[in-house]
Amino acid sequence: MGSRSPRRRPVFVCACLLTAIAAAQQAPAKPQDPAALPASPHDRVVKLEITAKDPVSEGHGHGIAVEHAPAFRGTLHVWTRVDGDFDTRLRVVANGRKTFEDDDSGGKPTPYRCLIVDPGTKLVISVMAARPGDTGKVELRLLAAPETEATLAASKQAMEELAAIRKLRGQGDSEAAQARAVALGETLLEVADGAMSTELDDRRWEAQGECYLLGLMQPTERLRRLVVFHRERTLPDTHPRLLMAQSNLAVSLQQLGNPQQACRIFERVLAAARRTLTEDDRVLQGILLNLGAARSDNGDAQGAREVNEELVAIRTRLLPPEDERVQIARNALASTLNELGDLEGARAMQEQALEVSTRTLEPDNDTLLTAQANLANTLSQLGDLVRARALKEHVLVVKSRLPRTTVLDLGLLKLNLAGTLSKLGDHTAARALLDGALAALEDVVPAD
């Protein structure tokens, strides 16, 4: 018995190219539809009403104890749901010895505990008012994620395969890493009872990260869908892990050419985050950043500007002016200004972000590289092609030697620079870069 511890968006990406790549990556859907899967027969929902007659827990309010004996091996997700502002707290005693407590980790004010259980585990779960004197109605949710021999074996095999994929990616063998990542993704989608498994949810989360880094957009999206299904079934709708999974799925949909659906998800995630998170929370700020990018891709540049201005205001108020997160927000807002036609306003903000980033960040830092790439694109539009070329060449050189650079990103950087070289009349160099970009993208777009 134990307890489990519970994008920067590149700008000026060719949308038609991304859509074509996404279409080429489409694969037939697997017969198992996660959304159609039933709840586990081991799930339990207990409706309680805490009154002034119930015992008082030391340091807290009145509470009710519920006994529970899981009849499965796996993970038990424990949390409460209430109406209104009734704030609750959890205390779990396992087998009369080990005690776990929680107040808000499910997203304020929702308590949440994730417990490893076996048949025979005896739990006493106390639901308490977090504040002395409070009373109200509450649902105690005990949601099961059973493991089988098949899911545990698949999880172990996946960990070994993930280590091999990371090694291949670190060695620069993208082709072999991609092939193994695709195969692993298919396996993780097909394991019997795998959608219910929290062990495999952890592996799917790791696998989608590897697929994303390798530029495998369709496998990434399919894994992220199943991660979201599992977390929507087992976690409170305000839990940071769920919000992060939903945000990642929205990013995939955006990259696959569906900004409308991406926007809908981000708007819903932001509404949930605003209910429980404060402005200083990084999850909330990340959602604002991603929503701005999705609105922009959806043609709503003004809506993008609104959330990006909110993010800049939050970060400049809460953080030192040279903090990296301030520069990320400035870059995002500058990109929106560019889309709205305010090229000089965009340039001024990008120059500011670049000046700070150059002084405070390492040369291969992603925020610095993004600032250089964004300014280069604005300079191109303003006609300063010589400086734009120098910045683009620098970014390409640095990112080419970074293992974390995706195949897709590298191909797009080459295409972008090739366009600038062509405008400058250096057609030979432009053609060489174009050929290199297409060769890189062959690893992303399967042969038809």
Secondary structure, 3 states (H helix, E strand, C coil): CEECCCCCCCCCCCHHHHHHHHHHHCCCCCCCCHHHCCCCCCCEEEEEEECCCCCECCCCCEEEEEEECCCCCEEEEEEEEECCCCCEEEEEEECCCEEEEECCCCCCCCCEEEEEECCCCCEEEEEEECCCCCCEEEEEEEEEEECCHHHHHHHHHHHHHHHHHHHHHHCCCHHHHHHHHHHHHHHHHHCCCHHHCHHHHHHHHHHHHHHHHCCCHHHHHHHHHHHHHHHHHHCCCCCHHHHHHHHHHHHHHHHCCCHHHHHHHHHHHHHHHHHHCCCCCHHHHHHHHHHHHHHHHCCCHHHHHHHHHHHHHHHHHHCCCCCHHHHHHHHHHHHHHHHCCCHHHHHHHHHHHHHHHHHHCCCCCHHHHHHHHHHHHHHHHHCCHHHHHHHHHHHHHHHHCCCCCCHHHHHHHHHHHHHHHHHCCCHHHHHHHHHHHHHHHCCCCCCC
